[in-house]
Every structure is written in C-alpha cells, then in structure tokens.
Amino acid sequence: MSEITENVKRVYERIAEAAAASGRSPEDITLVAATKMNDAERVKEAIRAGIKAAGENRVQELLEKDALGAYDGAQLHFIGTLQKNKVKFVSGRCDLIQSVSSPELLRAIGKKAASLGKTQEILLEVNIGEEAAKTGASVGKIEEMLEAASDEKGVHVAGLMTIPPVCDDMAETRGYFDKMYKLFVDISAKKYDNTYMRILSMGMSGDYAEAILSGATMVRVGTAIFGARHY
C-alpha cells in the first residue's frame, strides 16, 4: 500500500470517528483532497485510494492537470483565491467554487456560467476572523452577497466556506468553527432565494476533526494526504 493510500485511509478513519462523536454518519462529511503542488499522477493515486473530490488553489495548475485527466472519477473544486480575470477558466468547469468573496465575483461567475448554459454551484467565503490580510467577506457583508445571488441565474449558493485564523489554542480555533456553524444555521433559517445551505466547508489537515465536531460537512485536507509541500 502506497503512502498516499495509507494516508487517505487514515484520514477517512479519523473523519468517521469525529462524525460519530458529533452524532453523524461518515457519509455526512465530504473529504476534499487539497491537491496544490501535487502532480497529476499523485492526484490520480489519491482518487484511486477513495478521494471523491479534488480541490485546486491555482487556476493555471488546475488547467494543466485537468488536461492530463488528473481529476477523472472525482469532483473538481476550486478552493483558492479567485481573481475576476480568471473566472472564465473555472466557472462552468468546476463542480464547486468554494472561494466566492464578493458580490462582484459572484456576478462574474454567474455571467460566465449562464453564457455556457450552466448554473455554477458556489460557496461564500467568510473571513470569520476579520483578518485584514485574508480574503473572504466579513460576516456583515454576507447578507449583501446572498441578496446579490438571489437574482443571479448562473449561480446557486450551496453553503459557506472559511479558513479561520491560525491559533495556538485549539479551543480558540473551535470558537471560530462554532461561530461559522451558527452563521450557517442562521442563514438556513432565513431561507434566501437561490440559496440552500447544505455545505459548511471548514477544517484542514491540522484541525479537520475539530471542524467536524463543530458541524462541518466538508473538510479540505492536503498535507495529511500528500505529505508536506516543498515550495
């Protein structure tokens, strides 16, 4: 058994444990392999090991690996910062764009998808820690984005995504995850048009189990599957 295959098995086992501890089934949690800086063959190996969704951070890398069939057999998600001039390469191509951080970006994605006769599923990225150096909309801006989505035919809001601040204390990280879950539930209760809160994407290699305990339905794991990245 290869290292990647062993790692995927181990991550799924930990997801199952966290899901059970939160009163849910492992099938309620989607594992997205964060494939940044891993070549097409390594991505294919992860998919053979049971990965159902691959997440890319960079548009150029996504295009290069997609041309090699790297994502065959799995969903393709875009999880990195997306610039408006790169929307044309991912809208309508990806199963899910997780990092929609402004009404302007949302509309650009919708316009491109509509021109292809498609509806692009998206997540709204929330800057839950209100960090100046981090992308994502503030909690106070989310309502504006939901309203922008309500009449944008080319997109469908499927939920929320966040990357919390780096914390020394896991209890502090859990606090951010809990805050995101509350936002997720509050939006669900308000029933915005063109919005269905079925995905809460949060948690990465160092904290995905804690994210699941706080209510995450999707986790994005890279290092725990592929090993440390070499920049």
C-alpha positions as CSV (number, residue, x, y, z in Angstrom):
1,M,0.0,0.0,0.0
2,S,1.4,3.4,-1.0
3,E,1.9,6.3,1.4
4,I,-0.9,8.3,-0.2
5,T,-3.3,5.3,0.0
6,E,-2.4,4.7,3.7
7,N,-2.9,8.4,4.4
8,V,-6.3,8.6,2.7
9,K,-7.4,5.5,4.7
10,R,-6.2,7.2,8.0
11,V,-7.9,10.5,7.2
12,Y,-11.2,8.7,6.5
13,E,-10.9,6.8,9.7
14,R,-10.4,10.0,11.7
15,I,-13.4,11.6,9.8
16,A,-15.5,8.6,10.8
17,E,-14.5,9.0,14.5
18,A,-15.3,12.7,14.5
19,A,-18.6,12.2,12.7
20,A,-19.6,9.6,15.2
21,A,-18.7,11.9,18.1
22,S,-20.8,14.7,16.6
23,G,-23.8,12.3,16.2
24,R,-23.5,12.0,12.4
25,S,-22.5,9.4,9.8
26,P,-19.2,9.4,8.0
27,E,-21.2,9.8,4.8
28,D,-22.4,13.2,6.0
29,I,-18.8,14.5,5.6
30,T,-17.2,15.2,2.2
31,L,-13.4,14.9,2.1
32,V,-11.8,17.2,-0.5
33,A,-8.2,16.5,-1.2
34,A,-6.3,19.8,-1.5
35,T,-4.0,18.9,-4.4
36,K,-1.9,22.1,-4.7
37,M,1.7,21.3,-5.9
38,N,0.9,17.7,-6.4
39,D,1.2,16.4,-10.0
40,A,-1.4,14.6,-12.0
41,E,-0.2,11.2,-11.1
42,R,-0.3,11.8,-7.4
43,V,-3.8,13.2,-7.7
44,K,-4.9,10.1,-9.7
45,E,-3.4,7.9,-7.0
46,A,-5.4,9.7,-4.3
47,I,-8.6,9.3,-6.3
48,R,-7.9,5.6,-6.7
49,A,-7.5,5.4,-2.9
50,G,-11.0,6.7,-2.5
51,I,-10.9,10.5,-2.8
52,K,-14.2,11.8,-4.3
53,A,-13.3,15.5,-4.7
54,A,-10.1,17.3,-5.5
55,G,-9.6,21.0,-4.7
56,E,-7.2,23.2,-6.5
57,N,-5.9,26.6,-5.4
58,R,-4.4,27.9,-8.6
59,V,-6.1,28.3,-11.9
60,Q,-3.0,27.5,-14.1
61,E,-2.3,24.4,-12.1
62,L,-5.9,23.3,-12.4
63,L,-5.9,23.7,-16.2
64,E,-2.6,21.8,-16.6
65,K,-3.7,18.9,-14.5
66,D,-7.2,18.8,-15.9
67,A,-5.7,18.4,-19.4
68,L,-3.9,15.3,-18.2
69,G,-7.1,13.8,-16.8
70,A,-5.9,14.2,-13.2
71,Y,-9.4,14.6,-11.8
72,D,-11.2,11.8,-13.7
73,G,-13.5,9.9,-11.4
74,A,-13.8,12.8,-8.9
75,Q,-15.4,16.1,-8.5
76,L,-13.3,19.2,-9.2
77,H,-13.5,22.1,-6.7
78,F,-11.7,25.5,-6.9
79,I,-10.7,26.4,-3.3
80,G,-8.1,29.2,-3.8
81,T,-8.4,32.9,-4.2
82,L,-10.1,33.6,-7.5
83,Q,-9.5,36.8,-9.5
84,K,-12.2,38.1,-11.7
85,N,-10.0,37.8,-14.8
86,K,-9.6,34.1,-14.2
87,V,-13.3,33.4,-13.7
88,K,-13.7,32.4,-17.4
89,F,-11.4,29.4,-16.8
90,V,-13.2,27.9,-13.8
91,S,-16.9,28.9,-14.0
92,G,-18.8,26.1,-15.6
93,R,-15.8,23.8,-15.4
94,C,-15.7,23.1,-11.7
95,D,-18.3,21.2,-9.7
96,L,-18.0,23.7,-6.9
97,I,-16.2,27.1,-6.5
98,Q,-15.6,27.4,-2.7
99,S,-14.0,30.8,-2.5
100,V,-16.5,33.5,-3.6
101,S,-15.7,36.5,-1.6
102,S,-17.6,39.5,-3.1
103,P,-20.8,40.3,-4.9
104,E,-18.8,41.4,-7.9
105,L,-17.0,38.0,-8.1
106,L,-20.3,36.2,-7.6
107,R,-21.9,38.1,-10.6
108,A,-18.9,37.4,-12.8
109,I,-19.1,33.7,-12.1
110,G,-22.8,33.7,-12.8
111,K,-22.5,35.6,-16.0
112,K,-19.9,33.2,-17.4
113,A,-21.8,30.1,-16.3
114,A,-25.0,31.4,-17.8
115,S,-23.3,32.1,-21.1
116,L,-22.4,28.4,-21.1
117,G,-26.0,27.4,-20.3
118,K,-24.9,26.2,-16.8
119,T,-25.5,27.0,-13.2
120,Q,-22.4,27.1,-11.1
121,E,-22.6,25.9,-7.5
122,I,-20.6,28.2,-5.2
123,L,-19.8,28.7,-1.5
124,L,-19.5,32.1,0.1
125,E,-16.1,32.5,1.7
126,V,-16.3,34.1,5.1
127,N,-13.4,35.9,6.8
128,I,-14.6,34.7,10.2
129,G,-11.6,36.2,12.0
130,E,-11.9,39.6,10.3
131,E,-8.2,39.4,9.3
132,A,-7.1,42.3,7.1
133,A,-4.6,40.1,5.2
134,K,-7.0,37.3,4.4
135,T,-9.6,37.0,1.6
136,G,-13.3,36.4,2.3
137,A,-16.3,38.5,3.1
138,S,-16.9,39.8,6.6
139,V,-19.9,38.4,8.4
140,G,-21.6,41.7,8.0
141,K,-21.2,41.5,4.2
142,I,-22.7,38.0,3.8
143,E,-26.3,39.3,3.6
144,E,-25.3,41.6,0.7
145,M,-23.8,38.6,-1.1
146,L,-26.9,36.4,-0.5
147,E,-29.1,39.2,-1.9
148,A,-26.8,39.5,-5.0
149,A,-27.2,35.8,-5.5
150,S,-31.0,35.8,-5.3
151,D,-31.4,37.0,-8.8
152,E,-28.2,35.7,-10.4
153,K,-29.4,32.9,-12.6
154,G,-25.9,31.5,-13.3
155,V,-25.0,30.6,-9.7
156,H,-26.5,28.7,-6.9
157,V,-25.3,29.2,-3.3
158,A,-24.7,25.8,-1.7
159,G,-23.2,27.0,1.6
160,L,-20.3,28.6,3.3
161,M,-16.5,28.2,3.5
162,T,-13.9,29.6,5.9
163,I,-10.2,29.5,6.8
164,P,-10.0,30.6,10.5
165,P,-7.1,32.5,12.0
166,V,-4.0,30.5,13.0
167,C,-4.4,29.9,16.7
168,D,-2.1,28.4,19.4
169,D,-5.0,27.0,21.3
170,M,-7.3,24.5,19.6
171,A,-10.2,25.8,21.8
172,E,-9.8,29.2,20.2
173,T,-10.0,27.5,16.7
174,R,-13.1,25.7,17.8
175,G,-14.6,29.0,18.8
176,Y,-14.3,30.2,15.2
177,F,-15.7,27.0,13.8
178,D,-18.6,27.3,16.2
179,K,-19.2,30.9,15.1
180,M,-19.3,29.7,11.5
181,Y,-21.8,27.0,12.3
182,K,-24.1,29.5,14.0
183,L,-23.9,31.7,10.9
184,F,-24.7,28.6,8.7
185,V,-27.7,27.8,10.8
186,D,-29.0,31.4,10.9
187,I,-28.8,31.7,7.1
188,S,-30.5,28.4,6.7
189,A,-33.4,29.6,8.8
190,K,-33.9,32.8,6.8
191,K,-34.4,30.9,3.5
192,Y,-32.8,33.3,1.0
193,D,-33.8,32.8,-2.7
194,N,-31.3,30.8,-4.7
195,T,-29.6,29.6,-1.6
196,Y,-29.6,26.2,0.0
197,M,-27.3,25.8,3.0
198,R,-26.2,22.2,2.6
199,I,-22.4,22.6,2.7
200,L,-20.2,24.1,5.5
201,S,-16.6,23.8,4.3
202,M,-14.1,24.3,7.1
203,G,-11.2,22.4,8.6
204,M,-7.8,21.4,7.1
205,S,-5.1,19.0,7.9
206,G,-4.4,20.3,11.4
207,D,-7.9,20.8,12.6
208,Y,-10.4,18.9,10.4
209,A,-11.6,16.6,13.2
210,E,-12.4,19.7,15.4
211,A,-14.2,21.3,12.4
212,I,-16.4,18.2,12.1
213,L,-17.2,18.3,15.8
214,S,-18.3,21.9,15.3
215,G,-20.6,21.0,12.4
216,A,-18.5,21.0,9.2
217,T,-20.0,18.9,6.3
218,M,-16.9,19.3,4.2
219,V,-13.1,19.4,5.0
220,R,-10.2,20.3,2.8
221,V,-7.1,18.2,3.5
222,G,-3.8,18.4,1.8
223,T,-0.7,17.7,3.9
224,A,-2.3,14.8,5.8
225,I,-2.9,13.1,2.5
226,F,0.1,14.1,0.3
227,G,2.7,15.0,2.9
228,A,4.4,18.3,3.4
229,R,4.6,20.6,0.3
230,H,8.0,21.6,-0.9
231,Y,7.9,25.2,-2.0
